[in-house]
C-alpha cells in the first residue's frame, strides 16, 4: 500500500477557509500564486468592495474594467452616492449587502432617487445600510415592493417625513433586524401593526419621539431576542408606575440581550425591569442606580444564563455590589464595572466565575495606609481568573489611587493568566518599569496588545521592548 502526501492548500475548500482570515492585500497576493489559487482567492478578494468619490479615493477604488469583470463576486458593497456613475450603474448580480453613504453636498447639487439609481437592480438584497447627515422622503422611497427579500436594515442620521412613514413601517414589519441611530421619524407606527418577525432592534430616535410612544412600539415586537434602546427623551411627565407597568413578564419572552441607556431607573425600578425578563445572557444599563434590589433580581432570574454585564455608567449604591456579582454568576464571561476597593476584593467569598471570566473592566482602589503585602493579596485573588483574556484598568474618582500592576505589588502572581492577550490602561497612568515589561513578555506568551498611558519617564523603553517582542502598543 502506498501513501500519498496531500498538501492541505491543494484542496480548494481548505484554501477558501484560510482566505476568510486574510486581509485584502494577502488575498490579492494569494490570487497571483497560480491558476488554481486564483480560482479560490479572487472571489474572496471581491466579496467585500468599496467605491468612493474620486476626490477621496486616492487610488483605492478598483479599476472600472476589473470592477465590471468581477462584480458577480461582490456580495457586500460600500457605495458612496457621489462615486463615479459608471460604478453605480454596473450591476452586481449576487449582491446581498449594500451600504450607501450620502453626502449632504450631493443632495444640494442633484437630488437623487436612491431606489431607482442604486437599490432597484438588487431585488435579492438582504441587508441595506444607509448613512447620511440628512435624507428626506423625496430621496428614499420605502415601498416594500423594492425590498421584498430585505431582512436587515440599518439607518444613520436620516429624516423620515410624514409622506414616507406608513410605507417605512410596513417595510419594517418584514424585517428580522433593524438598527436606527439618530434618526428623526415624523410618526411612530400605528398600534395595529405588529412586528412579529423582528428579532434584533437597536433603537436611538431623536428627541421629538416621546419615550412612552417608543416603548409602545417596542411592545409591538413580541419576538425580540436582543434590544438595544437609547432613549434620548424624558418620561414626559408620565407617572413612573404607569411607565413601569409596561415591563411585565411575557412581553418579550425570547429576549436574551438587553441594553438600556438614557433612562434613569432607580434600583427598585431596574429590579422590576429585570424581573420581567427571563434567562438574559447579556445586560447593559446606563445612568441607573444599582444596588441590592437589582442584584437580587439578577440572581433570581438570570443566575444560570448571564454571560455579559455592564454597569460602568451607573451609580453603585453599595460596596457589596461588585463582590456580589463575582460570587453569583458561574457562566459570566464579560464584566464591566466601576472601580472597587481592594479590601472588598480580598474579603469577598469565593468567586463562582473564576474559570469563566474572559474580560474584566475594573479598577482597584488603594488607600495610603495599605502596604505591599496587602496589594499582594489582591493579585493572589485575581490570579484565580485562569481563563482571563483581557483586562481594562480604569482610574477611580478624583483624589483616589489605583493599584499598579508591578512586580513590587505582586504582579508575579498573575503567571496563571495563560490565555491573557490584551492589557488596557484607560485613564490610568501605569508606573511599571522595564523589569515589569520583561516579566510580562516572558510569562504572558499570548499577549498581543498593550494600550493606554505609560509613565512618561519609562514609556520609550517599555514601548520598544513590547514592539521588539511583537506586541502592539496603542497609546
Secondary structure by P-SEA (a helix, b strand, c coil): cbbbbbcccccaaaaaaaaccccaaaaaaaaaccaaaaaccccccccbbbbccccccccccccaaaaaaccccccbbbbcccccccccccccccccbbbbbbbaaaaaacccccccccccccccccbbbbbccccccccccccccccccccbbbbcccccccccaaaaaaaaaaccbbbbcbbbbccccccccccccccbbbbbbcccccaaaaaaaaaacccccbbbbbbcccccccccccccccccccccccccbbbbccccccaaaaaaaaaacccccbbbbccccccaaaaaaaaacccccccbbbcccccccccaaaaaaaaccccccbbbbccccaaaaaacccccccccccbbbbbbbbcccccaaaaaaaaaaacccccccbbbbbbccccbbbbbbccccccccccccccccbbbbccccccccaaaaaaaaaccccccccccccccccaaaaaaaaaaacbbbcc
